[in-house]
């Protein structure tokens, strides 16, 4: 009987926590755009927090010329954070972009969507430096 009460309490708390999660509370922690001339390199990073742990998202960046790149799906860590990186010299797990994608002083936009539904979670802009 005591074990049943404990299990019911844990179950109820889990349900309440899931219901209390505000899906509009995701935050665009940072959208950063950097370019370097010698050697030539462009990098755009999108950092999002307050996602559900394991939530799968994609990131899309667009430059003023209308050129866009979309990342492969990335899962939020146990704390609900995810970093999506686009780089002209990509490391493993980063999305490749050409080293001509970014122009210093131009604005790049970033959109993060739920990978399963395509719903926009957060968006923002950054001036490239």
Phi, psi and omega per residue, in radians:
X1 nan -0.766 -3.120
X2 -1.155 -0.670 3.118
X3 -1.134 -0.695 3.126
X4 -1.089 -0.751 3.107
X5 -1.087 -0.743 -3.141
X6 -1.111 -0.797 3.136
X7 -1.110 -0.704 3.100
X8 -1.130 -0.696 3.118
X9 -1.105 -0.792 3.111
X10 -1.086 -0.773 3.124
X11 -1.054 -0.834 -3.126
X12 -1.085 -0.731 3.106
X13 -1.115 -0.695 3.104
X14 -1.089 -0.788 3.118
X15 -1.094 -0.778 3.136
X16 -1.086 -0.707 3.116
X17 -1.135 -0.684 3.117
X18 -1.153 -0.717 3.134
X19 -1.226 -0.537 -3.099
X20 -1.379 -0.234 -3.140
X21 -1.141 2.060 -3.125
X22 -1.484 1.899 -3.089
X23 -1.203 -0.197 3.097
X24 -1.649 0.112 -3.042
X25 -1.630 0.088 3.118
X26 -1.147 2.494 -3.085
X27 -2.116 2.401 2.966
X28 -1.435 1.753 -3.087
X29 -1.221 -0.697 -3.117
X30 -2.843 2.401 2.933
X31 -2.203 1.940 -3.046
X32 -2.128 2.429 -3.124
X33 -2.261 2.158 -3.116
X34 -2.332 2.544 3.058
X35 -2.356 2.607 3.132
X36 -2.356 2.475 -3.054
X37 -1.553 -0.835 -3.034
X38 -2.298 1.837 -0.027
X39 -1.323 2.690 -3.067
X40 -1.145 2.191 3.137
X41 -2.751 2.391 3.062
X42 -2.122 2.497 3.082
X43 -2.577 2.322 3.036
X44 -2.223 2.267 3.122
X45 -2.211 2.464 3.094
X46 -2.106 2.175 3.101
X47 -2.073 2.241 -3.113
X48 -2.200 2.491 3.097
X49 -2.260 2.950 3.135
X50 1.189 0.524 2.992
X51 -1.478 2.977 2.988
X52 -1.297 2.452 3.096
X53 -0.975 2.248 3.139
X54 1.465 -0.101 3.138
X55 -1.055 2.292 -3.097
X56 -1.652 2.232 -3.100
X57 -2.316 2.802 2.985
X58 -2.147 2.674 3.086
X59 -2.081 2.479 3.074
X60 -2.240 2.314 3.061
X61 -2.044 2.561 -3.124
X62 -2.391 2.336 3.096
X63 -1.677 3.018 -3.081
X64 -1.052 -0.401 3.113
X65 -1.368 -0.086 3.138
X66 1.546 0.123 3.110
X67 -1.389 2.273 -3.092
X68 -2.181 2.633 3.007
X69 -2.351 2.438 3.140
X70 -2.096 2.375 -3.140
X71 -1.368 2.884 2.937
X72 -1.244 2.767 3.092
X73 -1.015 2.441 3.102
X74 -2.251 2.430 -3.113
X75 -1.673 2.418 3.064
X76 -1.168 2.561 3.114
X77 -1.321 -3.097 -3.074
X78 -1.102 -0.400 3.097
X79 -1.530 -0.029 3.122
X80 1.481 0.367 -3.137
X81 -1.902 2.588 3.051
X82 -2.562 2.473 3.051
X83 -2.074 2.226 3.107
X84 -2.022 2.154 -3.044
X85 -2.108 2.280 3.050
X86 -1.952 2.258 -3.027
X87 -2.571 2.486 3.083
X88 -1.345 -0.220 3.015
X89 -2.233 1.202 -2.956
X90 -1.217 2.484 2.961
X91 -1.632 3.096 3.131
X92 -0.985 2.327 3.098
X93 1.505 -0.065 3.113
X94 -1.731 2.665 -3.129
X95 -1.584 2.195 -3.137
X96 -1.278 2.458 3.017
X97 -2.356 2.728 3.103
X98 -1.259 2.707 -3.131
X99 -1.319 0.113 3.068
X100 -1.905 0.104 -3.074
X101 -1.182 -0.702 -3.056
X102 -1.771 2.418 2.999
X103 -2.131 2.207 -3.116
X104 -0.962 2.288 -3.135
X105 1.621 -0.271 3.093
X106 -1.464 2.820 3.141
X107 -1.777 2.338 3.068
X108 -1.976 2.395 3.085
X109 -1.801 2.619 3.120
X110 -2.328 2.421 3.126
X111 -2.303 2.322 3.068
X112 -1.987 2.232 -3.115
X113 -2.131 2.688 2.990
X114 -1.155 2.200 -3.061
X115 -1.142 -0.527 -3.097
X116 -1.413 -0.729 -3.025
X117 -1.822 -0.338 -3.082
X118 1.396 0.066 3.141
X119 -1.223 2.362 3.113
X120 -1.226 2.249 3.121
X121 -1.691 -0.899 3.104
X122 -2.583 2.777 3.035
X123 -2.626 2.837 3.128
X124 -3.040 -3.122 3.119
X125 -2.338 2.788 3.079
X126 -2.549 2.480 3.034
X127 -1.521 2.248 -3.085
X128 -1.348 2.422 -3.138
X129 -2.067 nan nan
